[in-house]
Amino acid sequence: KAGNMVCSIAMCALLLRYYWILALFRSLTNHLDYCVGLGDVSAHEAFSSPYLWLEILVCTTHLPPFVTFPVRADSLGNIILYRAETIFCVLNTFRFYLIWKVVRDWVLKDLPKRHTVSRYTAVHFGGIFALKKLLNGGSGVIPIASFWFIGVLLSGYWYRCLELTACLFPATIEGSYFESLLDANLFQVENPAEGPHEACMEQRAATWIVYGNP
């Protein structure tokens, strides 16, 4: 958790620097296009973009050290408890979008005089151009396979985290949670009768939900 907090603060600082550099580049572009005098970029100009604050929200969401709590959820009439660590780990995986920024700049860095060409042709060399360049030719199989691999990996991790339950941890059964967990032993069957069954808390719970009780 301490390492995650340090990384979150570092990413916040790097995002602020990234948008500051973008503001400087916009100032230079306005100077070349409209003969606007070069001057100092204010903090409002650099940090007023809503995308900046959205990225900061995504990249700084974390669970601080020494903080933990259970999160209750209802699923098919049963009470499920998740640890806060599990929920925040899922939220932290959304930071993977930062990989695309690195890949985009890596693709565009070798284009000769791309800013000059962009100004003369009015073609913006951004993320869409980088994606087209990546997928052009036979070498496009590698990025496509990489995108699919990362997508499957993240989807599998999210599914795994949602499948897990913190009910097995004694520390989560406190107060009202323990009383709610008693109701998890009651499952509604096809007929109106309701009877006690052993709660399914193992990893095959998802298979039990999909295919039913054999």
Disulfide bonds with the S-S distance in Angstrom:
none
